[in-house]
Amino acid sequence: MQKYVVRRLLLAVPTLIGLTVMIFAIMRVLPGDPLVAYLDPNQMVSMSEAELDAIRKDHGLDRPLVVQYADWMGDVLNGSFGNAMFGAKAPVINTIKTRGVTSAEIGIIAVAISWIIGLPVGIISAVRPGSFLDMFTSFTTVLFLAIPGFWLALLILLATVTYWGYAPPRVGVPLWEDPWNHFQIVIFPATVMGVAMAAIIARMARSSLFEVLREDYVRTARSKGIRESVTVIRHALPNALMPVLTLSGVMLGFALGGSVAVEVAFQTPGLGRSMSDAAILRDMTTVQSLVLVYGIVFVLANLLVDLLYGWIDPRIRLG
Amino acid sequence: MESTLASRVPRTVFYRVRSSVITFARVRPWHTFWGVVSLAIVIVSFGGPLVLPLDPLSADYDYLGSPPSAEYWTGTDLLGRDVTSRLVYGGGVSLFIAGASLLLGTIIGAVWGVVSGYLGGKTDLLSERFIEILLSLPGLILAYLMILVFGDGFLQLILALAITRVGAVERVVRSVALSVKQTMYVEAARSIGTSEMRIIWRHVFPQCGAVLIVLLTMNIGGIIITEASLSFLGLGIAPPTPTWGKMLGESTRQTFVPIWWMVAYPGLLITLTVLSFNIFGDGLRDALDPRLRGTM
């Protein structure tokens, strides 16, 4: 197991380096003037070449690409993630720390919600295929896969504001200072994302448990006279969960991306809203570093899924 | 051989397609129903603007942000533009962007996957590393960053969305190519000295057809939602052209409380479209290639 962990960790390093190169390449190397990202297009047309050069110099865009990349990497490695371009020009790491905690909480609660709802739903419909309950849950899961998270967020906001005159607070406070306020901020986006992820889990759990329940060893368990509930939960479920786990990587990307729009819809003070705010201000240093943070979280989460997979299934770690 | 036969007797192809459509409809009425719904959405979105009485871009200053009425069935937005017209027109724009980027991304991914899977060896190893890096950012964030840098515009949006598809398609098609490569007839083709290029295009690629059709229908929902999310976040094509996502973004931008008729309808249409394509895609997958169950 240790060997497997080390091997997977080492494999993640080139991916992470590649990630930084890709982000940097999108920002600087691809055809097109990098200034487009920094300036309003209308603003840019009205400027003279000398003015544009001055701005380039200001942002350090006139230096060689390698120097610019090394500069950014230096900022990332010393932990500041660069300085924001506007306002107090504070290091981006401050934003990541304060806002990131909120987003992380949302993510964790969402994952918890998704398993708590999705797994039982999936099991119930797999055990009684073709029943009314199965058809109902199947349709509901497909429906929730089709609903954009940020639209659901807008609908919830609309309902709470119109009927109860209530809107979740928009200014974040640390968890330990005002837990109730914090809870109100976190719970809405977490529910919206959790429900969408629950649909994916339920769907996957259903189809994979459905297959496993037809295996020979399940029939053996039944013929031994083991109770049906034990057969399903102790014998069939662990095997059925493997494909669900595989899918969680894909699901995470879906959730991480979707969280940006959900946070903006709820005006949640999280990482996604920070990125969107920074993009509106055209603060590309912040955007660049926050995108990197999303990438790192995504890669590490996938790594965790891989490790979990290897821990459960010896064939993976030894093969 | 196949193609010369088809061109000599084109009607056989027609009959074959027709009979499989009829079989599909008979065996899977539920999926067929949703297939018809998605077809209807496409037809209305693209054909609607030709017959709509109201211009989606012209403002009526007597009805600024007015709720649904006899005059404006689904109300007007804050600039007094008819929401119904914008929904239909925006649907066409959304679907066009989704379709074009999906097609582009799938083609790039498919070609990449077939070549990498068939050639194998060092090329494959290198290309897999590259794909891994491409997949190390969630699709929406990758597209987000690219549009920020490329700027607003049709072409930029399509390109950015297309790139988010490449990695996933490549993975699936590559796995098909890997298994087809092992088959006897590919070995036979190679043994009589067929060139690599010809084997890839004439022998391996056609085997990916079913997978590609399934991928196209199953992914259209995801790409519509991604496009809507990006537009909602204020990126995408420049105003005043409407898309469903942009209409949702506009519903919150100017006011503290979202306006219900500007929120409800575009979202409902996105949901209905994605739902119908997804269910139809499910049916198509089960009919064409049940082995794909669970991978998508």
Interface residues (C-beta under 8 A of the other chain):
Chain A: P14 T15 L16 G18 L19 V21 M22 I23 I26 M27 L30 G32 P34 V36 A37 P41 V142 L143 L145 A146 I147 P148 F150 W151 L154 L155 L157 L158 V161 T162 M204 S207 S208 P243 L252 G253 F254 L256 G257 G258 V260 A261 V264 A265 M275 S276 A279 I280 M284 V287 Q288 V291 Y294 G295 F298 V299
Chain B: R129 F130 E132 I133 L134 L135 S136 L137 P138 G139 L140 I141 Y144 L145 M146 L148 V149 F150 G151 D152 G221 I225 T226 A228 S229 F232 L233 G234 L235 L248 S251 T252 V257 P258 W260 V263 A264 P266 G267 I270 T271 L272 V274 L275 N278 I279 D282 R293 G294
